[in-house]
Amino acid sequence: MSVTETTLAATTEAGGVFAEAVGGIATIALTIIALAGVAPDFLLAIVTIVFAAALLIEGTSIVADYANMRSKESGAAESEGMHVGAGSLAAVFLAGLTGIILGLLALLGIHASVLISAAVITFGSALLLNSSLVLNLYTLKARTASALLIGGAVGTAGAQALAGVAAIVLGILAIAGQATVSLDLVALLVLGASLLVTGNGMNNAMISMFNRLPARA
């Protein structure tokens, strides 16, 4: 890899960490404020749009990682891994775009409770699919780095999958009419925390720190 490519990859990684962190923190902060009773309906729609944007950033970060992996090595096994992740990646982008649209419609007061709950279920499904995408990506990374990355990938993928399932369940309960606003806010709080802790940008930062550690004799 050339110096220019390395610099570009580092810049993309840093930008991904910052953007995902801002999106996750904003989602958590606004959700807590809404749960405290400050304009919950309005903030719920805003948080939905914020998380949807953060999900799009997550997808962009993963695309950059796949492109970076492809530039490092080529082969049938890697190409197969790229194609396996394509469907899940498209679903993540689609979920982000859908969330922004549903959040905007909710801001306009068009069946806000139903649309937000639908967005929450969409986000949960996207995070569930993204967990397999993360596992596939880190398996590819383990071929060019330490095999210990696989263990970290399993933990990250598991946490994202659990957060996704929790959001889906809470969204379904909200659509059923059980404390709709509160359940949607709790689901978004879980999703925001999951994206902040297990997002691709944050994981890349942790891997970079791990790779800088001196090897033990």
C-alpha positions in Angstrom: 0.0 0.0 0.0 1.3 3.4 -0.9 1.9 6.3 1.5 -1.0 8.2 -0.1 -3.4 5.2 0.4 -2.2 4.7 4.0 -2.8 8.4 4.8 -6.2 8.3 3.2 -7.1 5.2 5.1 -6.0 6.8 8.4 -7.9 10.0 7.6 -11.1 8.0 6.8 -10.7 6.0 10.0 -10.3 9.1 12.2 -13.3 10.7 10.5 -15.4 7.6 11.0 -14.5 7.4 14.7 -15.5 11.1 15.2 -18.7 11.0 13.2 -19.9 7.7 14.8 -19.0 9.0 18.3 -20.9 12.2 17.7 -23.9 10.3 16.3 -23.9 7.8 19.2 -23.5 10.5 21.9 -26.1 12.8 20.4 -28.6 9.9 20.2 -27.9 9.0 23.9 -28.1 12.6 25.1 -31.2 13.5 23.3 -32.9 10.3 24.3 -32.1 10.8 28.0 -33.5 14.4 27.8 -36.7 13.2 26.2 -37.1 10.4 28.8 -36.8 13.2 31.4 -40.0 14.7 30.0 -38.6 17.5 27.9 -40.6 17.6 24.6 -40.5 13.8 24.2 -42.5 13.6 21.0 -40.4 16.3 19.2 -37.1 14.9 20.4 -38.1 11.3 19.5 -38.4 12.3 15.8 -35.1 14.2 16.0 -33.3 11.3 17.6 -34.7 9.0 14.9 -33.2 11.2 12.2 -29.9 11.5 14.1 -29.5 7.8 14.5 -30.4 7.2 10.9 -27.7 9.6 9.8 -25.2 7.8 12.2 -26.2 4.5 10.6 -25.4 5.8 7.2 -22.0 6.9 8.5 -21.5 3.4 9.9 -22.2 2.0 6.5 -19.8 4.4 4.8 -17.1 3.5 7.2 -17.6 -0.2 6.5 -17.5 0.4 2.7 -14.1 2.2 3.2 -12.8 -0.8 5.2 -13.8 -3.2 2.5 -12.1 -1.0 -0.1 -9.0 -0.9 2.1 -9.0 -4.7 2.5 -9.4 -5.1 -1.2 -6.4 -2.9 -1.9 -4.2 -4.9 0.5 -4.8 -8.3 -1.1 -6.8 -10.0 -3.8 -8.1 -13.6 -4.1 -11.1 -15.8 -4.5 -11.7 -16.1 -0.8 -11.6 -12.4 -0.2 -13.8 -11.7 -3.2 -16.3 -14.2 -1.8 -16.3 -12.3 1.5 -16.9 -9.0 -0.3 -20.0 -10.4 -2.0 -21.3 -12.0 1.2 -21.3 -8.5 2.9 -22.8 -6.6 0.0 -26.4 -7.6 0.8 -26.2 -6.7 4.5 -24.4 -3.4 3.6 -27.2 -2.4 1.2 -29.7 -3.1 4.0 -27.8 -0.9 6.4 -27.8 2.0 3.9 -31.5 1.4 3.1 -32.4 1.4 6.8 -30.6 4.7 7.3 -32.4 6.4 4.4 -35.7 4.9 5.6 -35.1 6.2 9.1 -34.4 9.7 7.9 -37.6 9.7 5.8 -39.8 8.3 8.6 -38.3 10.8 11.1 -39.1 13.7 8.8 -42.6 12.5 8.3 -43.0 12.1 12.1 -41.8 15.7 12.5 -44.6 16.8 10.2 -47.1 15.0 12.5 -48.0 12.2 10.1 -48.8 9.2 12.2 -45.7 9.9 14.2 -46.0 7.1 16.8 -46.5 4.4 14.2 -43.7 5.7 11.9 -41.2 6.1 14.7 -41.9 2.5 15.9 -41.5 1.3 12.4 -38.2 3.1 12.1 -37.0 1.5 15.4 -37.8 -1.9 14.1 -36.0 -1.1 10.9 -32.9 0.1 12.8 -33.0 -3.1 14.9 -33.1 -5.2 11.8 -30.3 -3.3 10.2 -28.1 -3.7 13.3 -28.8 -7.4 13.4 -27.7 -7.7 9.8 -24.7 -5.4 10.4 -23.5 -7.8 13.1 -22.9 -10.5 10.6 -21.3 -7.9 8.3 -18.9 -6.9 11.1 -18.0 -10.5 11.8 -17.3 -11.1 8.1 -15.2 -8.0 7.8 -13.1 -8.8 10.8 -12.6 -12.3 9.6 -11.1 -10.8 6.5 -8.9 -8.5 8.6 -7.6 -11.4 10.6 -5.9 -12.8 7.5 -3.7 -9.7 7.3 -3.4 -9.0 11.1 -3.6 -10.9 14.3 -6.0 -13.9 14.7 -7.0 -12.4 18.0 -9.2 -10.0 16.0 -11.7 -12.8 15.4 -12.4 -13.0 19.2 -13.0 -9.2 19.3 -15.3 -9.5 16.2 -17.4 -12.2 17.9 -17.9 -10.0 20.9 -18.8 -7.0 18.8 -21.1 -8.9 16.5 -22.9 -10.5 19.5 -23.4 -7.1 21.2 -24.8 -5.6 18.0 -27.1 -8.6 17.4 -28.5 -8.3 21.0 -29.1 -4.6 20.6 -30.8 -5.2 17.3 -33.1 -7.9 18.8 -33.9 -5.7 21.8 -34.9 -2.8 19.5 -37.1 -5.0 17.3 -38.9 -6.3 20.4 -39.4 -2.8 21.9 -40.5 -1.5 18.5 -43.2 -4.2 18.2 -44.4 -3.6 21.7 -44.6 0.2 20.9 -46.7 -0.5 17.8 -49.0 -2.6 20.0 -49.7 0.5 22.0 -47.8 -0.2 25.2 -46.2 3.1 26.3 -45.2 3.9 22.7 -43.0 6.9 23.2 -41.1 5.5 26.2 -40.4 2.2 24.5 -39.2 3.9 21.3 -36.9 6.1 23.4 -35.5 3.2 25.3 -34.9 1.3 22.0 -33.1 4.3 20.5 -31.0 4.6 23.7 -29.9 1.0 23.3 -29.2 1.5 19.6 -27.2 4.6 20.2 -25.1 3.0 22.9 -24.5 0.0 20.7 -23.4 2.1 17.8 -21.1 4.2 20.0 -19.4 1.2 21.6 -19.4 -1.4 18.8 -19.4 0.9 15.7 -16.9 0.2 13.0 -15.0 3.4 13.5 -14.5 2.7 17.2 -13.4 -0.8 16.5 -10.9 0.4 14.0 -9.4 2.7 16.6 -9.1 -0.1 19.1 -7.4 -2.3 16.5 -5.0 0.4 15.7 -4.1 0.8 19.3 -3.7 -3.0 19.6 -1.4 -3.1 16.6 0.8 -0.4 18.1 1.5 -2.4 21.2 5.0 -3.9 21.3 5.0 -7.6 20.6 5.9 -9.8 23.6 8.9 -12.0 23.4 
